[in-house]
Amino acid sequence: MRRNRFHLTRIIAGLLAGLLFAILAVPLSAQPATHSSPFYDVTKEIKLSGTVSSVLAKPLPEMIVGSHLVFATETGVVDASLGRWGLQGKGALSVVPGQQVEVTGVMKTLNGAQVFIARTVKVGGQVYLIRNEHGVSMSPQARDRASQNAAQKAGSL
């Protein structure tokens, strides 16, 4: 009888531990995933076209961290943030002053200044990935994986 009680206690303890794990694994405030974040809302993306006036590997003191692309549009000069890896590594943006660009992103006010958070930059026929759809800067490794995945999808069509 004592052995059965010990066995039953172990089973109940195991079930309770499993239930506790299940409760902790699922957040109590679970909500459906959306395609926006407080920093970057893909639904507010716009495309701006213009002529590159400067490419900054390091920001000026009044700019946010990371590299920047400054270009002139019909309505004025735009400071596009390229993030930490925009000009670094394989698949990095290659552009010089005077070239025409089409930049997709979201305009934000940061540190009291307007900055265009670039997600993609198109130069000629080449599209450069700067950030993902959540606004996170893409490292050279992430860009490489994205281009490999795109090539695999194109090959399977």
N, C-alpha and C positions, 0 to 999 in steps of 0.2 A: 504494500500500500504506500509506503514511504517513497519508493522508487517511482511509482506512477505520479505522485504528487510533484516530485522534483522534475519529472519529465514534462508534466503539464505546465509548471511554472516557467520552464525554459521556453516552451512554445509561446506562451502568453507574452513573455518578455521580448521574444523575437518579433512577434506581431506588433507589439507596441513600439518597438524601435523602428520597424519598417514604416508604421503609420507616422511617427514623428519625423522620419526622414522625408516622407512624401509631403507632409505639411510644410516643412522648411524648404523643400526644393521648389515649390510653386509659390511665387510671391502673392501675398494677400491682395495687393493692389494691381494685379495683372490686368492689363488693358490691351486691346488690339494694337498691333504695331502700325505706326503711321510712317509716311515718307518725309516727315519733317522733323527738325530738331530746333531748339531755341536759337542756335547759331546759324544754321543753314536750312532754309526751307525751299526744297526743290520746286515747289509749286509757284514760287515767286521768281524763278529764273528768267533772265532776259538775255538777248544777244546784242552786243555792241560791236560796231565795226569802226575801224579807224586806222591811222598811220602811227607806227611806233615812233616815239620821240626819245625814249631811253629805256634801257634794261639795267636794273639794279640788282646785283648779286647780294648786296647788303643794304638794309633799309637806311634811309635818312633818319635823323633823330626823331622827327615828328611822325614817322610811319610805324605801323605794326611790324612785328618780327617777321623774318623771312624775306625772300626775294620779291621784287616788284617789276611790273611791266607798266610803263607810263605811255599812254597813247592818246592821240587827239581824235575826237569824234566831231561830228557836225555841231554838236551842242556844247563842246568844251573838252577839257583835258580830264582823263580818267586815270586814277591810280588803281591798278589791278594787283591784288595780292596773289602771289604764286606759291606762298607757303615755303616751308623749309626746303623741300626737295624739287621745286619747280625747275631749277636750272642745274640740277645735279644728277649724275648717273645716266644709265642707259635709258633711252626714251625721254630724256630731258628736253625742254623747250629750246629750240634753236631759232633765234630771231635777232635781227639787227635793226637799228634805227632806219626809218624810211620804208620798211616793209608794211604791207597792209595785213591787218589781223582781224579776226572775228572771235570775240571772247564771249563765252557763255558763263553766266554766274549770277550772283545776287548782290545788290547794292546794300551796304550796311553803313551805319554811323558808329565808328569805334574811336574812342579817345577824342571825341569831338570833331572828327574829320570823316568825310565820305570816303569809303574804300570799296572797291568792287572785288568781291571774293570770287576769284576765277575758278571754274570747274574744268573747262576745256578751253584751249586756244587753238584756233585754226589758222595756219600760215600756208598760203598756197593751197595745195591739196592735202597737206598733212594735218591731222588732228592730234594734239598733244593732251594727254590726260593729266590734269593737275590735282584734282580732288575727286573723291567718290561722290555718290549721290547724297551722302550725309554731310558733306563738307569737310571730310577728313583728308588731309594732304596725303597724296599717294607717294610712297617711297619708290625708289628705282625697282626694288624687288616686286612691289605690288603692281607697278606698271607693266613689268615683264610678265607676271602671271596673267594680268588682264589681257595683254596682247596675245598670249598663248591660248587663253580661253576663247578669244574672238576668232583666232585662226582655226581652232578645233571646231567651233560652231559653223564657220564658213565652209570647212571641209566636209561637214556632215550634211550640208544642204543639198 
